[in-house]
Amino acid sequence: MLRLIDYYGASFIILILGLAEIVAFSYIYGAERICDDVEFMLGFRPSLYWRLCWKFITPCLLYTSDAADDLLC
């Protein structure tokens, strides 16, 4: 029983928490502020690739993997 809950329950929670974290990271705090912080710490701004990943690609991939998981189960 514990293995069943671990497999089906924990993976969904981790996926939802990851999606919430990336949304909070990129939309609430802001991708431009993140770029400013990286520039302050490292001396250069992240490229367009990283900004697209933070705002669009990663949330879409997490959402579609959640939707695909719902379809398969």
C-alpha positions in Angstrom: 0.0 0.0 0.0 2.8 2.4 0.9 4.5 1.8 -2.5 1.2 2.6 -4.3 0.8 5.9 -2.4 4.5 6.7 -2.9 4.4 6.1 -6.7 1.1 7.8 -7.5 0.9 10.4 -4.7 4.4 11.7 -4.3 5.2 12.2 -8.0 2.1 14.3 -8.5 2.9 16.5 -5.5 6.5 17.0 -6.6 5.3 18.0 -10.1 2.8 20.5 -8.7 5.3 22.0 -6.3 7.9 22.3 -9.1 5.3 24.1 -11.3 4.4 26.4 -8.5 8.0 27.2 -7.8 8.8 28.1 -11.4 5.7 30.2 -11.7 6.6 32.1 -8.5 10.2 32.4 -9.6 9.6 33.8 -13.1 6.3 35.6 -12.8 5.9 36.8 -9.2 9.6 37.7 -8.6 10.1 38.5 -12.3 12.5 37.3 -15.0 14.0 40.8 -15.3 14.8 41.0 -11.6 16.4 37.6 -11.9 18.5 38.8 -14.8 19.5 41.9 -12.7 20.5 39.7 -9.8 22.6 37.4 -12.0 24.2 40.4 -13.6 25.0 41.8 -10.2 26.6 38.4 -9.0 28.3 37.3 -12.2 28.9 40.5 -14.2 26.8 39.5 -17.3 23.1 39.1 -18.1 21.6 35.7 -18.9 20.8 35.2 -22.6 17.4 35.2 -24.2 17.4 31.3 -24.0 17.4 31.4 -20.1 14.6 34.0 -20.0 12.5 31.9 -22.4 13.1 28.8 -20.3 12.1 30.6 -17.1 9.0 32.1 -18.4 7.6 29.8 -21.0 9.4 26.5 -21.8 9.8 25.0 -18.3 6.2 25.8 -17.1 4.8 24.4 -20.4 6.8 21.2 -20.1 5.8 20.7 -16.5 2.2 21.4 -17.3 2.1 19.0 -20.3 3.9 16.3 -18.3 1.1 16.6 -15.7 -1.6 16.5 -18.3 0.0 13.5 -20.0 0.3 11.8 -16.6 -3.5 12.3 -16.0 -4.2 10.8 -19.4 -2.1 7.7 -18.9 -3.6 6.9 -15.4 
